[in-house]
Amino acid sequence: MLTTAFGIFVGFTVWFLTRYLIAGFYTVNQNERAVKTSFGRAQRVGNLRTIDDPVADHLTPEQKKRYDYPQVVVIPPGGPYFKWPWEKVYKVDIATSTVNMAWDPDDPTANASGSILDAVTKDQLNVGLNGQIRFRVSERNLYAFVFGVKNAYAHVMGYFVSVLRERIATFEAPPETGVDPEHSGAASTIGISINDIRKNMRDLNEHMDQECLSSSARYGIQLDASLITGIDPPHEVESALAAINTAYNQVSSDISLAQASADQKIVQSQRAVEIETLKAQAEVEPLKRLATQLLDLKSRGSAALRSYVRNVRLALFDKATQVFVETHKD
């Protein structure tokens, strides 16, 4: 009986050491960060909150009250670390991930199996959006990701999609610079929102990046970049849209050619005026110099002027092949 009790004690001791002591050692990989809880409470960094960190700079005052999480102690890569039986470790992968913007974490079959995202434009056309987004877990706000929401990925994707659809529905192209006001009306009458969005895709992506800066403080996920690569119109208006684009391109081409022709004629006229001005100056300048020279000779006396006239006549006689001299008969 004593042997049996001793065996049970030894077995319990071995099980306890294996289960709670040896198994209490753990490591954290290079692409991971960890948070430890004790009796369900995460280890915190004093009384610091999310609103005390620069990650909350993009939140409004109302949002700062709603997304006010405590800052927790982040366990860096390395180890081995040790935890007691009443402690639990949550490991989080912080590697950057790239997914289709139509990805739905709650329903993989939604949005055409995560390939196309539907949105409605300002002119009530249902379009399909293609693109990718890059995101990673924010190391500065692990509490929001681990404990703040049930599924942070679903929340951040829902936030991204709602902001994108709102932007598509209200998108207006910025005014074009360098466009003649007389022709701007013709261009605006044939322009529609799909064309505006396609021409300003870079502005749309930059707007999405700016609007999603608060996702780190909201859900603990940082959106690194969004890249909208395609906007597909409905099939029933695709041919009409192509015709509108062709007409718009033709009008733009005609306006550009007319402007270029007018600019060329203006430049040619300016050069012609410059050439004629230089010719006139070239003809007038010798006369001015001659007048100056004659005035100088005259100031020296009549003998100097007669000598100058004689020298000029001799030079002319030297160049002439025939000379007719007028004689007077007495």
GIDAHU-V861672 format. One record per helix or strand. SS is the DSSP state (H for helix, E for strand). FROM is the first residue (numbers start at 1). TO is the last residue. Records with the same first field share a line. If there is no record, write none. Layout:
SS=FROM-TO  FROM-TO
This chain:
H=2-24  50-52  54-56  61-66  110-114  139-148  152-170  181-190  193-199  201-219  235-299  302-319
E=25-28  32-38  41-42  44-49  70-72  75-75  78-82  87-93  97-100  117-120  126-137  221-232
